[in-house]
Amino acid sequence: MYPTCCEVIQLVNCGFQVGLVLPAMTDARPALSTPSEGTRELGLQAQYTRHDLHPHRSHPMSSWSLWALIAFLVWGLWALLPKVVTQHIDPRSAIVYEVVGALAVTAVVLASLGFRPAWHSGAAALAFLTGVLGVLGGLAYLYAVQRGPVSLIVVLTALYPLVTVALAYVWFGETLSPRQWLGVLLALLAMVLILA
């Protein structure tokens, strides 16, 4: 039996993710301790070490991969639930309840920090902007799933790393390997197939 179009698109999307992430974990790169020009302009300092890129080989389920798996499962459920929600209430009302849920999680995290989160004016402003963009993207996603098939919409919106790759190249001068560029091209192909 031949795979469906949606299955092909999902495989292409997975290939894009692997093409971007896997080489970053496996390629040998020297440790960097100097912040890039882009982070200096933002008043932030990013330090990358060999330990960050190469988790200990004797621990296949390292601490970061466990959190990545949790995010994978939670976001998978998060992407599905709005389809049910928007069948009963409008997207603007739904986003209000989503923000209330986010505030509940924030309260727990804030309590775990002793109600004293770390402060850096530049980082705090960017984190606030990240929250604004996240809510706006969530609202657009709610409108999309209210009107279309969630199975295709979730794959299309999961291609957002294309925007991140482009901005990282412009702002931080980050480049991709040939294998990673192949992943980007496959992702663009997936977007064309979805929108066609």
N, C-alpha and C positions, 0 to 999 in steps of 0.2 A: 504494500500500500504506500502511495506517495505521501510525503508530509504535506500538511496544509500550508497555505501562505503565511498564516500567523505563526506556525511552528518554525518556518524558515526564518521569518523576521526575528523571532526570539533567539534562534541559534546565532544569527548574525549579530544581534545585540550582545549576546554572551561573548562572542568572539571579539567584539570591540572592547568589552571590559577586560578580558584576559590580555588582549593585545596591549592595553595601556598599563595594567597593573602588574602582570607577571614579569615583564622585563625589568620593572623597577625593583622587584624583589630579588631577581636572580643575577642581573648584570653586576659585574664588579666595578665599583666606582670609588675614587678616593674620597676620604672624609672631607667635608667642607665645614668650616667654622666661620667664614666671613659672610655676613648678610648681603643679599643681593641689593642692587640699586633700588629696585622696586620696593623692597621692604624698608630701606632707609627713608624713602620718600614718605612712607606711611607712618614713620616713627616706630616701626616694629622691628624686631630682630628674629630671624629664623635661623636656627642652627641645625645642620644635618650631620649625622654621624654615621659611620659604617654600621653601628649597632641598630640604627633606625631602619636601615634598608635591608639588613640581613638578620632576621630572627634566628635564634640559636637552633641549629639543625637538629639537635636531639630532642626538641620540644615541638612536634608538628602542630599541636594546638596551643600556640602561644597566647599571651594575654590579648594582643591586638586582634588575632584572628577569631577569638571567641566573641569579642565585642562586634566584629564585622559580621559574624554569623547571626548574632542577636539583631543587629540592624537590618540584615537581609530578611529575617523572618518578620520582624515588626513592620518594616516598610511594605512587605508583601501583603500583610493584612490591612495596613493603612490605605493602600491603593485600592483595595476592594470595597471596603466599607462605605465610602462616599456614594457608590452606585446605589446602594440600598437606601442611604439617608436621603438622597436627592429625589427619590421616588415619593417621599412623604413631605418634605419641606424644601423651600427654595435655597439655592446656594448661599445667599447672603445670610440667611438665618443659620444655615449649617456651619458657616465659618465662625460665627459667634460661639457656638457650642464647642467647636474645635479649639478655639483660643482659650475658652474656660478650662478645657481639659489640659491644654498646655500650661496654663497658669497653675493647675493643681500639681503637675510634675515639677514645675519651677519652684513651688513652695517647698516641696520635699528636698530638692537639690539645695535650695537656699538654706534650709535648716541643717543639712549635712555640712554646710560651710560655716556653721555658727552664725549665720546671717551677716557674714563679713566676706563677701566675694572680693577677689583680687581686683585692683583698679589700675587702669592705664587709660588715659583719656582717648588716645587714638584707637586702641583695641576695643574699648567700650563703645565708641561711636560706630566702628565697623561691625561689631556684634549686634548693635541695635539695628543697623541697616540690614544685616543678614536676617534678623527676625522679621523686619518689614517685608523684605523680598520673599521670605518663606511663606508668609501669610498671603501676600498677593498671588504668588504662584499656586498656593493651595486653593484660593478662591477661583482662579482661572481653571484649575483642574476640576473643581466641583461643577462649574458650568459645562465643561467638556463632557464629563461622564454623565451629566443629566441629559445630554443631547446625543451621545454616541456610544459605541461599544467600548466598554472598559478594557477588554482584552487587547484592543489596538491602541487605545489612548495611553494606557500604562506603558506600552513598549515605546511609543513615540516620545512621551515625556521622559522616559528613562535615557534618552539620547542627549540629555542636557550636558554631559561632559564635553560635547563638541564645543559648546560656548566656553566652558572652562579652559579647554585646551587652547583656544584662540586667544583668550584674555591672558592666560599665563604666558603665552609667547610674547604678547605685546608688552605686558607690565613687568614680567620677571625675566624675560629672555630665555625661558625654558624651551628646549627643543625635544623632538621625538626621534626615536630610532626608526629605521625603515619598517621594522615589524609593527611598531606602534602607528606609523602613518597608514599602514595597510588596514589596521583596525579602524582608523578614522574613516578611510574610504568605504569600508564595509558598512560602517554606521550611516554614512551618507546614502549609500545604496538602500539600506533598510528604510531610511526616511522617505526616499523616493517611492519605494514599494508600498509603504503605508499610505502615503498621500495620493498615489495614483488611482 
